[in-house]
Amino acid sequence: MPKIHARQALGPTGWLRDVSVEIGGDGRIVAVQAGMDMPADALDLLLPAPVNLHSHAFQRAMAGLTEARGPDPRDTFWTWRRLMYRFLDRLTPDQVEAIAALVFMEMLEAGYAAVAEFHYLHHDVGGTAYANRAEMAERIIAAARRTGIGLTLLPVLYMQGGCDGRALEGGQRRFGCDLDGFARLFEGSAAALAGGPTDHAIGVAPHSLRAVPPGALAAAQEIAPDRPIHMHLAEQEAEVAEVEAHLGARPVTWLLDHADVDPRWCLIHCTQMTNEETERLAATGAVAGLCPITESSLGDGIFNGTTYRAARGRFGVGSDSNIHVALWEELATLEYSQRLRDRSRAAMATADRTTGRVLFDAAVAGGPQAAGRSSGQIAEGQWADLIGIATDNEVLCGRAGDTVLDSLIFTGRGRSCVTDVWSAGRHVVRDGRHPERDRIAADFTAVAQQLGRAT
């Protein structure tokens, strides 16, 4: 059985020195021993790898294409959304697979070992179902298998264009399902996952309170009992106003009043919450799925992070639109948003833990919880989701302990220090590169050029 050796490692209860980690044939950690003799090729540092808890893989091909101002002098999320719908009207299954392979490879090279893919591009252009309802899901699964990333697939239920029940229009029609069609889609997606890597799993994602009527929300949960449930919630001011007008309460308040929100839930964004809502959400044990780079790009708002942390709320991070796949920068952006709002420093730090340690601990706990994945700790029985870090460089300067995490997150150069990544024991990044990088990048570039010519 393979062993990984590291001169320092972050264990469940703190920092360890001279560590040997043994990985079983099933991809799980079978033994962790500290104080061992280290071979010459031992890693400088070994960390548990987090799960990217929120991704729309296909949007990676839009990166850099939505920065021109729309017709409204005050450009907003809703302008970006219209552009996104026009873009996805051209995507084929082959193209989606190539795009997903690139973004999954980028996630691995950034230090994520797994992804929860919020998958809502189900149908052909115009909303016609493919002969194989799970066609697009199978393309996401194929990309995950090609790259070796861990996967929790989250088929999305999307039924209406707004809280008033209006019909789907334009690009939205590629998302839409009634409950019967969604049940068949879920069944096909689960079947496609069977026979693949044993760490691949499935959950369910009612898209939002705007896109799923209240009665269907309960039905979606019944389709996937005991599975992760993900949902966009309270991302935009206009969304809050619409939900309040039609359902009689703000989104977070309405959901907490009408659904049994518990630790298997992951509520994405939540950038529009009152202090009371923040504390109520924290008390449920659910995970807040934060995507600070995308939330900054779209002007969503600032998550109420300091209040949520003080209430012992659980959170993790994801790359959402995949405009920039960067684990360490997601965490830094979250922290900087709190500092800018409150004009403070070390906003998320505690009396006994530095900012970087608080953020990293949250990410490696919240991401796996949201994905229903047994990982996030260098401990026996966990999936071997691990990051190897080089510290003998101008970024980390041989540092140790929590200072290493602070330096990885806040210097803006953490990615350059990632040498190795394992996903459920699969050694998917070596010397900072995925072994198929060149071919995957070439496939993606060809697709991006095809889409550009079609614009």
N, C-alpha and C positions, 0 to 999 in steps of 0.2 A: 504494500500500500504506500502511495506517495506521502512524503513528508515535506513540510515547509518549515524552514528555520528562519528565525528573525531575532535580531539583537534586542529589539523592544517590540512590545505588542500591547494593544489596548484590550484587556480582558473584561469580563462582566463586572468585576469589583474594582478595577483600576489597572494601573500600568504594570506590566510584567517584563522581566529581563531574560534574555537568552532562552527563547521559547521554541519548542518543537510542536508542530501541529500535524497530526496524522489524519489523512482523509481516506475514508472507506470507498469501496467500489461503487456504492450507491450515491456518492457525492456528498455524504454527510461527514462531519468531523467525528472521529472516533476517540481521539485522545489529544489532550493539551498538557504539555509539561513545561515548566519553567526551570531555570537554573541549569540548563543543559550545556554541554560543550557545543560550540558553534563551528560549523565548517566555514571555509574561506568564502564560499559563495552565499552565505546567509544574507537575507534581506536586512536593510537597516531598520525598517519599521513595517509592521503588519497591522492593518486595521480591518474591522468588520466593514463590509461594503453595504451601503444602503440600497433600498429599492427606489427607483424613480416612480413615484406613486400616481403621476398623471401625465399622459402623453396622447396627443393626436398626431400620429406618425406622418400622415400625408401632408400636414402643414409645413413640414421641413422644406418642401420644394418651393414654398412661398417666401422663405427668408430673404429679405432684402428687396422684395417687390412691392411692399405696401407702405413705403415711406413718403409718397407724394400726398399732398393735401387733397381731400375730396372737395365737393362743391360747397360744403358748409365751412365758413371761415373758422369755426371751432370744431376741428376734426375730432371724431370720437370712436369708441369701440364699434359703434353701429356702422360707421363708414367702412372700417376694416372688415366687418362681418359681411357686408355686401360684396366686397372684393373677393372674399374667401368663397362665397357661393359661386361667383362667376368662374373662379379658378377651378373648383372641383367639378364643374360641368364637363371638363375635358379628360378627367383621369380614367385610365383603363386599369383592370386588375394587374396586368404586367407592370405598369408604371407604379402602382401602389406598392407592389412587392419590392421593387427596386428602391423606392424612396424609404420604405420601412427598414430595409436592410442597412441603408446608410445611416439612418438615425439611430438604430439599435447599436451599430458598430461605434458610433460617436458616443453613445451613452457608456458603453463598456470602457472605451479609452478615457472617458472622463472620471471613471471610478464607480459608476452604478453597476451592480451585478444583475439586476432584474428590473422589469418594468411592469406597471399596471397600465395596459393600453385601453384607453377609453374609446372604444371602436364604434363609430356611428356611420361610417360610409358603407352602407349595406348593398345598395341597389345600383342598377345601371343608370345612365343619364335619362332624366325624365321620371325616374322613380320605378321603372319596370324591374321586377324581381328577376335575378338571374335564375336559370334553370336549376342550378345548385344554390339554394338560398344562402349558404355559408361560403360562397365563392370568395368574397372579400376577406372574411375571417380567416379562411384557409391561406390567403396570401400573407396576412400578418403572421400567422403561425409559421409559414415557410420561411419568412424573413428571420423570425426568432431562432428557428432551428439552424439556419445557415450561419448566423452570427454566434450562436451559443448563449445568448442572453436568457435569463430566467423570465418567465412570462406568466402574468395573470391577465387573461383576456376578459374584457368587460364589454360584452355586447350591450349597445345602448338602445333603450326604448325611447322613441321620439314620435309623438302622435299628432301634435297640433302646432300651429304657428304662434300661439300666444295664449294667455289665460282666458281670452274670450272664445277659444275653441276654433279660431279661423283655420282654414285649410292651409296646408303646406304649399309654398310657392317656390319656383325656381330651383336652385340647388338644394333646398331643404327636402325636396321630394326624394332625393337619394338616401335620406336618413329614415324616412317614415315607415312605421309598422303599426298595424293594429295588434291587439293582444294575441290573437291566434297566430298571426304571421310571426310575431316576435317569439312566441313559444317554439315554433318550428325553427326559427333562426338560432335560438339558444340551443336547441337539441342538436342541430347540425354542427354548431361550433364546438359543443362538448364532444361530439363524436370525432371531430377533426383533431382535437387535442389528444384523444385516446391513442395509445401506442407510441406516443412521443416521449420526450424526457419526463421523468416522474415528478420533477419540480414544476412543471407547467400546470396551471390551474385555470379555473373560470369563476367569474362573479357576475354581477348584474349591475346595470347603470341606468336607472331612470334619469333621463338627461337633466331635467330641471323642473321646477314648479310651473314654468311657462309652457313647457313642451309636453308635460304629462298631467292629465287631469287627476284630481284627488282619488277617484275610485280606482284608476289604473295603477296608482302608486302602490297600493296594497297588493294588487294582483302581481305586479312585477316582483315584489318581494317573495311571493309564494312560488314563483317559478324557480327561484334559487334559494331554498331554505338553507340556513347555516353557511351561506357563501358571503363573500364581501359585497357590500352595497355602496356604490359611489354615486354622487349626485352633485352637479353644479348648484351652488346656493349663494345668494346675496353677493353677486359679483359687481353689479352695476346699479347706480342710483335709479335709472329708468326701470330696471327690473324690480327693484324694491317698490317703486310707486305702482307698477302694474299689478304686482301680487297683492299689495295692500288694497288696491281699488277693487279687485275681483274676489279675493279670498278673505278680506277683512282683517288681515294682520301682515306684518312684515315677514319676509321669507323665513328667517331663522325661528322667529316666534311661532309662525304657523306650523312649521315642520315639527318642532319640539312639542307643540300642543296636540298634534294629530298623528304622530308616528312614534313607534317604540324605538327611538334612536339609542343604539347601544354600541359596544366596541367594534362590531363588525361594519359599522358605517364609516365612510370617509366623505366629508363634505368639502367640496372643492371651492377654493378662493375665500369666501366669507369675508370679503373686504368691506362689507357694509353691515356692521353690527354695532348695536348699542353695548354699553358696558354690561347691562343686565343679560343681554343675549349671549355675550362672550362668556360670562360666568356660567350660564345655564348649559351652553354647549360643552364647556370644559367638564362639567359634572357628569355628562353622559358617558365619558370614556371613549367617545368617538374620536377619530383623527381629523384634524383640520388639514386639508391638502393644499399646501401653499405653493405657488408658482411665481416667485417674486420677479423674475426677469420678464416673463410674459405679462404679469400684472402691471409692471412698469411700462412695458411697450404699449399696452392697450389703454393705459391711464385708468385702470380699474379703481385704484384707491389703495389704502394702507391697512393691512390686517392689524387688528388690535392685539399685537403680540405680547406686550409687557403685561397687560391685564390677563391675557389668556395663560401666560406662563405662571403668573402669580397664583392663578386658580388651578394650577397643576394640569392644564390642558395638554393634550397630546397632539403633536403635529409632525408632518414630514414634508418633503419637497419633491416637486416634479418639474418637468421641462415644458409641459403643455404644448404651445405652438412650435416648440423646437427651433425658435429663431436663433438660439444660442444654447447649445447643450453644454452646461458647465456646472458641475456639482458644487464646487467651492464658491463660485460666484453667486449661485442661488442663495446660499447661506449668508454670504456677505451682503447681498442686496436686501435680504430680510432685515438684518441688523441695521443697515444704514437707513432703511425706511423709518425704523423706530427712532433713530437718532435725529433725523431731519424733522420728523413730526414734533418731537419733544425737546429738541435742541439739547441733546444729552450725549453722553458717551457710555460705552459698555452697557447698553440698554438691557440686553437679555442676560447679562452675567448675573451670578448669584454671589453670596458671600464666600462660598467655598469653591466655585468653579468659574473659570474664565469664560468669556463670551464664546470663543470657539468650541470649548468643551460642551457648553450647554447646547449650542446649535447642533453639533455633531451627534451628541447623545440622543437628542430628539429625533434627528433624521434616521438614525439606524434603529430606533425603536418604532417610530411612527410609520415609516415606509413599509416594513415587513408586516406590521399589524394590518395596515390598510390593504395589503395584497394577500393576506391570509397565508403568509409565507414564514416558515420556521427559520428565520435567519436574523442577522443583526447583532450576533454575539459570537465571539471566538470561544465556543463552548461545545462540549460533547453533545451530539445529537442534532446540532444545528446544520443546515445546509452550509457547505464551505463556500460562502460568499465573502471574498477577501480582497483587500487591496494591498499591494506591495509598494512601498514608498522609499525612494532614495533620499537620504538626508545629507549626504556628503556633497553639497552644492551651494551655490550662492543664494539660494532661496531659503533653505532650512538651516544651513551652517552648523550641522551636527547637533541641532537642538533636540531636547527630549521632553517627554511629558506633555502637558496641556499646551505648552508654548508651541509645540509642533503643529497642533491643530489650529491655533491662532494664526500661525505663519502660513499654513496651507490655505486658509480661508481669506485672510485679509491682505496678503501681498499681491493678489491677482495673478500669481504664477504657480498655483498649486498643481495645475494639470501637468506641468512640465516635470513634476516629481513623481508621477505615477509610472511605475515600471511594469507592474504585473497586476492582473485582475483574474480572479477565479469566480465562476458562477456555478454553484452546486458542484464544485470540484473540477469543472471544466476550465482549463488554463487558456483563457480567451484573449488575454493581452500579454505580450512578452516584449520587453524592452520598449514599452510605451506604445506599441502598435498591435493592432489586430492582424492576424496572419493573412487575412483576405482583403486588407485595406485597399490595395491598388485595384483589384477587380471590382470590389463593391463600389468604390468611388467612380470608376469608369462607367459602370452601369448607370449610376445615378446621374452623372454628367450628361450621358446620352439622353436620358429621360428629361432632364431639365432643359436641354436644347430643343427637344421635340415640343415640350410645352411652350417654350418661348416662341417657336415658329408658329404655333397655333394661336398665339395671343392676338 
